[in-house]
Amino acid sequence: MKTYGELCCGCMACINVCPVHAIQRVVDEKGFYSVSVDSEVCINCGKCLSVCPIHYTQEERKPEMHEVQQIYAVQAKDGEKRLKSQSGGAYTLFAKAILEDQGILYGVSFEKNEAVYIRVDEINKLELLKGSKYIQANMGNVIEQVESDLADGRVVLYAGTPCYVEGLLKCLKEKRVRTSNLYTIDLVCHGVPSPGIFKDYLSVLENQYEEDVHSFNFRDKLFGWGDHVCSYKVNGKKFFSRDFVNIFYSSVCLNESCYVCRYSSMHRVSDITIGDYWGIKESYPDMDDNLGTSLVILNTEKGKELFECIKDKIVYQRTPASDCKQRNLMSPTEKSEKYDEFWQLYYERGFLKAVQEYCDYKGKEERWASELYESLCAQLEEGKINEVYLYGIGVTMMQILYHIQESNIDIKIIGLLDRNEKYVGRRYFGYEVVREQMLLDSEGSIVICSKSENNTSIILKRLQSKKEYENMKFVCLKSSWNTVEK
Ligand SMILES: Cc1cc2nc3c(=O)[nH]c(=O)nc-3n(C[C@H](O)[C@H](O)[C@H](O)COP(=O)(O)OP(=O)(O)OC[C@H]3O[C@@H](n4cnc5c(N)ncnc54)[C@H](O)[C@@H]3O)c2cc1C
């Protein structure tokens, strides 16, 4: 029997239709959830292939797919909801509408360092589904549960990557389950990184801290929606890092099926497709508040019906397809040229070597932030500074700001400074980012928060050469970044 081995997306539809239980769930050598077929038990009935999303070409699939009907930029009116969701909070509102109708949700929660599907039937558990977990999800046995809920006449909302949605739909069709009560939402999807790589990453962190890592957030909006930064807690303290983001975008450890994804198109498998509405700044500047805007694509009548239920809770704008700039609605993410080299190094020398070489992995950066913070406190104690601008938007700066906020030290921050236009006007921890050139006739000190001595001296020279800063005092913080092996 033909199997799809490396191209398995992990939807587990095949396991659910195999009449002789010849298919087992496995974790493959790259750490992805996959399946293995026992050829001794297999009777070659072909049911597994008939439900396998990977088995069909884009052309073969087209008649079953929905052509996009309406596209919206959406923001939940409730800002709190938006902060906790990955983009504009659209999913949460659809989910609430289903729960209010006594319906059931199936979505992805983060439990024991894994992205796992769960069933949610009460509002206080909806929190678990909020936010994207940027790794492949473990389907567990939810297909069976969806089947049983639909058989009981319950309304069900299933959300996931398009390949998982198709696996579910094909499985239900094969089993002749009525789907009139089923609503589906799929994500615009960049691809799913290996859960095994993610676990390796957490192990490295836990070894470094010699403590468990908690509350991992795959995209902390504290930095604003446009900036992708993860956060986690160790011993109650929060830390920020871009390391897993860099791993995600380096395109060396997405599932093989993602690089040939057949769903990267405007023909969609679900009733509704959601994603980030990139390009909101250019298309609808009035809506651009950097808290997140959802892209909501309605593909079916059911999708439109669900959208009607949330309309009074959102700010929305109908938009043409050309305005929503989403590469993964056009083509799959490209595999990195270094993909094979990455995995070879991973097998031979392990996670850390591979990500340091191919994913711009920095490691425990907050160590330097802590040193910079201590240096700041020392300057305060010596009375060298009082009212300050902090210079240098980045993870290090955010970490310093977090330390300042947690410790309540007596420092007056007038604002944050950067030369990059992109950050100007944004607020972090309540402080506004001001462009270098806008500090005319100001007083106070400028504290340069760069961990690298070299960088610090470049910034210092630039600022000191400007006439308008001649009344200001410059303070350079110190860390051991340049003197220790990173
Ligand atoms: C792996 C991955 C890649 C993505 N790539 C893109 C992209 O390239 N472009 C883009 O615009 N958007 C992408 N998204 C979607 C985006 O992050 C937001 O989920 C989306 O914008 C909806 O935001 P929201 O605030 O409405 O909902 P959210 O609160 O973010 O939640 C949406 C739903 O996503 C489900 N979910 C979370 N993690 C997973 C997972 N690992 N697998 C399956 N379902 C999951 C949750 O159960 C919930 O039902 C991706 C999401 C994931 C999980």
Ligand as a Chemical Component Dictionary entry (heavy atoms), coordinates in Angstrom:
data_LIG
# 
_chem_comp.id                   LIG 
_chem_comp.type                 NON-POLYMER 
_chem_comp.pdbx_formal_charge   0 
_chem_comp.three_letter_code    LIG 
# 
loop_
_chem_comp_atom.comp_id 
_chem_comp_atom.atom_id 
_chem_comp_atom.alt_atom_id 
_chem_comp_atom.type_symbol 
_chem_comp_atom.charge 
_chem_comp_atom.model_Cartn_x 
_chem_comp_atom.model_Cartn_y 
_chem_comp_atom.model_Cartn_z 
_chem_comp_atom.pdbx_ordinal 
LIG C1  C1  C 0 1.166  27.212 13.138 1  
LIG C2  C2  C 0 0.438  28.480 12.791 2  
LIG C3  C3  C 0 0.856  29.248 11.724 3  
LIG C4  C4  C 0 0.176  30.429 11.387 4  
LIG N1  N1  N 0 0.593  31.164 10.316 5  
LIG C5  C5  C 0 -0.066 32.300 9.987  6  
LIG C6  C6  C 0 0.331  33.082 8.854  7  
LIG O1  O1  O 0 1.303  32.777 8.165  8  
LIG N2  N2  N 0 -0.405 34.186 8.556  9  
LIG C7  C7  C 0 -1.505 34.544 9.292  10 
LIG O2  O2  O 0 -2.135 35.525 8.972  11 
LIG N3  N3  N 0 -1.897 33.824 10.350 12 
LIG C8  C8  C 0 -1.212 32.717 10.712 13 
LIG N4  N4  N 0 -1.646 31.967 11.782 14 
LIG C9  C9  C 0 -2.898 32.355 12.470 15 
LIG C10 C10 C 0 -2.722 33.508 13.450 16 
LIG O3  O3  O 0 -1.638 33.288 14.327 17 
LIG C11 C11 C 0 -3.962 33.701 14.302 18 
LIG O4  O4  O 0 -4.362 32.504 14.887 19 
LIG C12 C12 C 0 -5.098 34.173 13.506 20 
LIG O5  O5  O 0 -4.710 35.426 13.041 21 
LIG C13 C13 C 0 -6.382 34.270 14.292 22 
LIG O6  O6  O 0 -6.213 35.093 15.366 23 
LIG P1  P1  P 0 -7.347 35.272 16.447 24 
LIG O7  O7  O 0 -6.862 36.348 17.359 25 
LIG O8  O8  O 0 -8.659 35.464 15.787 26 
LIG O9  O9  O 0 -7.461 33.869 17.186 27 
LIG P2  P2  P 0 -6.524 33.121 18.224 28 
LIG O10 O10 O 0 -6.922 33.457 19.613 29 
LIG O11 O11 O 0 -5.116 33.324 17.890 30 
LIG O12 O12 O 0 -6.879 31.552 18.026 31 
LIG C14 C14 C 0 -7.285 30.978 16.845 32 
LIG C15 C15 C 0 -7.473 29.482 16.881 33 
LIG O13 O13 O 0 -6.232 28.887 16.521 34 
LIG C16 C16 C 0 -6.179 27.611 17.104 35 
LIG N5  N5  N 0 -4.785 27.171 17.177 36 
LIG C17 C17 C 0 -3.824 27.652 17.960 37 
LIG N6  N6  N 0 -2.682 26.994 17.754 38 
LIG C18 C18 C 0 -2.941 26.050 16.827 39 
LIG C19 C19 C 0 -2.156 25.033 16.213 40 
LIG N7  N7  N 0 -0.875 24.843 16.526 41 
LIG N8  N8  N 0 -2.729 24.246 15.298 42 
LIG C20 C20 C 0 -4.039 24.402 14.973 43 
LIG N9  N9  N 0 -4.832 25.344 15.533 44 
LIG C21 C21 C 0 -4.279 26.159 16.437 45 
LIG C22 C22 C 0 -6.807 27.837 18.477 46 
LIG O14 O14 O 0 -7.343 26.641 18.959 47 
LIG C23 C23 C 0 -7.921 28.798 18.162 48 
LIG O15 O15 O 0 -9.022 27.987 17.878 49 
LIG C24 C24 C 0 -0.964 30.807 12.140 50 
LIG C25 C25 C 0 -1.367 30.036 13.225 51 
LIG C26 C26 C 0 -0.687 28.880 13.559 52 
LIG C27 C27 C 0 -1.153 28.050 14.732 53 
# 
loop_
_chem_comp_bond.comp_id 
_chem_comp_bond.atom_id_1 
_chem_comp_bond.atom_id_2 
_chem_comp_bond.value_order 
_chem_comp_bond.pdbx_ordinal 
LIG C1  C2  SING 1  
LIG C2  C3  SING 2  
LIG C2  C26 DOUB 3  
LIG C3  C4  DOUB 4  
LIG C4  N1  SING 5  
LIG C4  C24 SING 6  
LIG N1  C5  DOUB 7  
LIG C5  C6  SING 8  
LIG C5  C8  SING 9  
LIG C6  O1  DOUB 10 
LIG C6  N2  SING 11 
LIG N2  C7  SING 12 
LIG C7  O2  DOUB 13 
LIG C7  N3  SING 14 
LIG N3  C8  DOUB 15 
LIG C8  N4  SING 16 
LIG N4  C9  SING 17 
LIG N4  C24 SING 18 
LIG C9  C10 SING 19 
LIG C10 O3  SING 20 
LIG C10 C11 SING 21 
LIG C11 O4  SING 22 
LIG C11 C12 SING 23 
LIG C12 O5  SING 24 
LIG C12 C13 SING 25 
LIG C13 O6  SING 26 
LIG O6  P1  SING 27 
LIG P1  O7  DOUB 28 
LIG P1  O8  SING 29 
LIG P1  O9  SING 30 
LIG O9  P2  SING 31 
LIG P2  O10 DOUB 32 
LIG P2  O11 SING 33 
LIG P2  O12 SING 34 
LIG O12 C14 SING 35 
LIG C14 C15 SING 36 
LIG C15 O13 SING 37 
LIG C15 C23 SING 38 
LIG O13 C16 SING 39 
LIG C16 N5  SING 40 
LIG C16 C22 SING 41 
LIG N5  C17 SING 42 
LIG N5  C21 SING 43 
LIG C17 N6  DOUB 44 
LIG N6  C18 SING 45 
LIG C18 C19 SING 46 
LIG C18 C21 DOUB 47 
LIG C19 N7  SING 48 
LIG C19 N8  DOUB 49 
LIG N8  C20 SING 50 
LIG C20 N9  DOUB 51 
LIG N9  C21 SING 52 
LIG C22 O14 SING 53 
LIG C22 C23 SING 54 
LIG C23 O15 SING 55 
LIG C24 C25 DOUB 56 
LIG C25 C26 SING 57 
LIG C26 C27 SING 58 
# 
